[in-house]
Amino acid sequence: MSLSRSKAHDAPFVGPRWWIAAAWLAVALVAQTTVMHYVQFRGAEPNLVLVTVVWYAIRVDTRRAAAYGLIAGLLLDIVAGQTGGAWTISTTAVAVIAGMLSRGFFADSIPLVSAITGIATLLDMLVFWVVRAFEGYPSGLGWMHAHEAAFQAVLNVALMALVMSIVRRFDTSLA
């Protein structure tokens, strides 16, 4: 009896193809860095990259979710500059948690995905600012960032619900 796992026993991959996920991430990153600054509410803006990471993470296994979150976080750190890897750590953690939260549920449930998106947004901002605090960022602005994170969670939930509703409307395979 062999202790190694056979490829025949692995579950088939059911998530989106890698090039589709990469294209969505690229579009989200470009839109986040160019357009989303104009869509602010009380200092918070929807985070398209985070919404894309959650969308991917709820459809794949934890390992793939972590890899996608790691890549998305690295790209955010590269674009943002001087964040010291905080986006990489927080986005990877969010991808893993979102992937774990969605196990056993349908990935097309708007209430479930909206709840996961809200939790993911708050967790993302919490981990990001904790990492920044370890890097020496002053902690005196904590309440301001907490309020911003709450508004961003609401915006991200609304964005995810809107996107899922539009996809449902035009996707004939879900009808």
Solvent accessible surface area in square Angstrom, and as a share of the most:
residue,aa,sasa,rsa
1,M,229,1.02
2,S,81,0.52
3,L,171,0.85
4,S,88,0.57
5,R,197,0.72
6,S,52,0.34
7,K,173,0.73
8,A,91,0.70
9,H,158,0.70
10,D,56,0.29
11,A,91,0.71
12,P,111,0.70
13,F,88,0.37
14,V,128,0.74
15,G,15,0.15
16,P,23,0.14
17,R,157,0.57
18,W,195,0.68
19,W,141,0.50
20,I,57,0.29
21,A,2,0.02
22,A,47,0.36
23,A,51,0.39
24,W,137,0.48
25,L,8,0.04
26,A,53,0.41
27,V,92,0.53
28,A,6,0.05
29,L,22,0.11
30,V,93,0.53
31,A,23,0.18
32,Q,19,0.08
33,T,50,0.29
34,T,75,0.44
35,V,81,0.46
36,M,19,0.08
37,H,99,0.44
38,Y,186,0.71
39,V,74,0.42
40,Q,99,0.44
41,F,106,0.44
42,R,175,0.64
43,G,46,0.44
44,A,1,0.01
45,E,26,0.11
46,P,9,0.05
47,N,7,0.04
48,L,35,0.17
49,V,0,0.00
50,L,3,0.02
51,V,11,0.06
52,T,14,0.08
53,V,0,0.00
54,V,0,0.00
55,W,52,0.18
56,Y,16,0.06
57,A,1,0.00
58,I,7,0.03
59,R,63,0.23
60,V,7,0.04
61,D,55,0.29
62,T,47,0.28
63,R,174,0.64
64,R,79,0.29
65,A,0,0.00
66,A,26,0.20
67,A,50,0.39
68,Y,19,0.07
69,G,0,0.00
70,L,79,0.39
71,I,90,0.46
72,A,0,0.00
73,G,0,0.00
74,L,84,0.42
75,L,59,0.29
76,L,19,0.10
77,D,19,0.10
78,I,129,0.66
79,V,76,0.44
80,A,56,0.43
81,G,33,0.32
82,Q,178,0.79
83,T,15,0.09
84,G,59,0.57
85,G,25,0.24
86,A,0,0.00
87,W,39,0.14
88,T,18,0.11
89,I,89,0.45
90,S,0,0.00
91,T,2,0.01
92,T,32,0.18
93,A,32,0.25
94,V,0,0.00
95,A,0,0.00
96,V,38,0.22
97,I,59,0.30
98,A,1,0.00
99,G,0,0.00
100,M,107,0.48
101,L,71,0.35
102,S,5,0.03
103,R,102,0.37
104,G,85,0.82
105,F,125,0.52
106,F,164,0.68
107,A,29,0.22
108,D,52,0.27
109,S,33,0.21
110,I,38,0.19
111,P,103,0.65
112,L,38,0.19
113,V,1,0.00
114,S,15,0.10
115,A,54,0.42
116,I,5,0.03
117,T,0,0.00
118,G,12,0.12
119,I,89,0.45
120,A,3,0.03
121,T,0,0.00
122,L,90,0.45
123,L,43,0.21
124,D,2,0.01
125,M,13,0.06
126,L,110,0.55
127,V,31,0.18
128,F,11,0.04
129,W,58,0.20
130,V,67,0.39
131,V,22,0.12
132,R,44,0.16
133,A,50,0.39
134,F,174,0.73
135,E,80,0.36
136,G,63,0.61
137,Y,64,0.24
138,P,87,0.54
139,S,95,0.61
140,G,75,0.72
141,L,78,0.39
142,G,40,0.38
143,W,200,0.70
144,M,101,0.45
145,H,20,0.09
146,A,49,0.38
147,H,107,0.48
148,E,50,0.22
149,A,8,0.06
150,A,48,0.37
151,F,56,0.23
152,Q,16,0.07
153,A,10,0.08
154,V,101,0.58
155,L,37,0.18
156,N,0,0.00
157,V,44,0.25
158,A,57,0.44
159,L,35,0.17
160,M,2,0.01
161,A,27,0.21
162,L,102,0.51
163,V,62,0.35
164,M,14,0.06
165,S,52,0.34
166,I,86,0.44
167,V,77,0.44
168,R,103,0.38
169,R,192,0.70
170,F,158,0.66
171,D,49,0.25
172,T,121,0.70
173,S,94,0.61
174,L,83,0.41
175,A,125,0.97
